Amino acid sequence: MTKKERVKAAIAHQETDFIPFQMDCLSAAEKKLKAVFGDVDLDEIIGNHLAMFEPSHYSLFETESLDSSKFKDAFDATWELKPGEDIGTVIDYPLKEASLKDYFFPDPNKVMELENIPGFIEKNQEKFIMGALGFSLYERAWILRGIEPILIDFLANPLFVEELFERITEFNLVITKRLCQFPIDCFHFGDDWGQQHGLIIDPDLWRRFFKKNLKKMYEVVHDAGLPVSIHSCGDITEIIPDLIEIGVNMISPLQAEALDFEFLKKEYGKDLAFWGGVSTQRTLPNGTPLEVREEVQKRIRVLSKDGGYILAPSHELQGDIPVENILAFIDEARNQQK
């Protein structure tokens, strides 16, 4: 089987010759691997099965550079992204009040950068290719309003939240429809709704504000004949039936400390594929290479029965992970015994 065929079969809940896998690294982890392997294509060294493009990250939305580490995005939020770092921090939010009266959303057609996508797809044609949209609802809302204010708004200013989420969704629908016109295999939405124990907000609030808007986005993907993949860190168990109802086919990154994998596989394994699960909070940064191997084997044993599993860490690897543990994951993934 090719890598593309392997992932397609897994998402269709069919068993494969071996479990497809993915390991993505931030720059500090990449540096450690290149110290071992040299300046090579790490995707090939790792054996990654997925190739994802996301023309919606910092570079796409950067519209005004303020200094060497700060910039405004197309939504007028101010970010700090220090040299050498991969993950920025929002330091100024454009919506100071719970109102959109004087705020103008950017034109999604003017912020999409599409010229490199055909080449990316051609280069990765043997892999499972995913279009993606990050900050897809809640994250975009708090980037605009601030985390504490938007959480207060759910209760104090619900009509404002309704309007804000509708506007974010309208923006996202344009981008999603356009990206689904490319020859891709899946569409992936990034957001975060969970914390270590349960959701960030009450499940009924999630159902009121999130569910109908997410359904609109997922319907666009299904109308294009593609499966829907989502990212949410934390414990989202309470809303998994809702996610299945509105069309989610695969969830990631499966935060090991927050989820019961045996329960998820038993209850939802016929409806969902699972992607992730090897702990980047405990085992990879703090365990031994043997413990990493044992966790990889355990995840495969629990989550891969009857298909439906893509082996991966529970997040992109950061610089706190010893290279020996990274190498143990790669070796175990490439030479796995089902």
C-alpha positions, 0 to 999 in steps of 0.5 A: 500500500502507498502512504495515501492508500494506507491513511485512506483505508485507516479513515475508512476503518479498514485494517492496513499492512501497518499503521500509518504514522506522522510526527511533526516537529517545531524548529528546536526539535528539527534542529536536534534531528538534523544534528543526527541526520544532517540537512535532509528531508526529515519527512522522508527520514521519519516516514511521514504519511500526511502532508498538510498545507495551511495558507492561514498561519502567521505569514499569510495574515501578516499585514504590517511589521511593527519591529523584528518580533511584532506584527499586525495580522489581517484581523488587526491583532498584534502578535509577538513572534520572537526570532527562532520561535514557532508559536506567537503570542497575541499581545493586543486584541482589536475588539476592546468592546463586545461590539462589531459596530466599527470593526471590518473583517478582512476579505478572505479572497485577498488573504489567501496565498495559493500559488505554492499549493499546486507544487506542494501537492505535486511534491507530496502526491504519494502522501495523504494530502490535507488542506487546513484552516487553523484558528477556525472558530474559538481561537479566532474569537479570542485572538480578536477579543482576548481570552478572558473577555470572550469567556465572559461574553458567552454569558454576559454578551451572548448576542455579540458572540452569536454575531462574532461566530457567524462572521468568523464562519462566513470568512472561513467558508470562503477559504474552505470552499476554495481550498477544497477545489484542490486535489486533496484527500481531507480537510483539517480544522484547527481549534482548541475546546478542551482542557486537562479535565473537560471543556473550557466552557459548559457543553451546552454553551458549546452546543449553542455557539459552536455547533451550528457554525462548525456544521456549516464548515464541515458540510462544505467539506463533505459536499466536496466529497472529502472527510473532515478532520479536527484538532482540539487539545484537551478532554472533549469527550462530552461533545464527541457525539455532537461532533459525529452528528455534525460530520467529523470523521477524524479527531486529533491530537488525542492528549494522552493525559486528558482522554480514555483511549479504551473508552473512545475506541469502544464507544466511538471507534466505528464512527471516528478515526483517531490521530495522535495519542503518544504523550508530548506532556509526559512520556516523550519529554520525560520518559526513557526510549523504552517507555516511548516504545512501550507507549507506541505499542500500547496506542497501536494495540488499543486504537488500531483494531479494525482500522481507524488509527494514525499513530502520532505524538499528541502535538508537534514536538518541541525542544524539550524532547530528548533526541533519543526519545524522538529516534525511539518513536521513529524506529518503533513507528517504522518497524512496528509489530501489530 
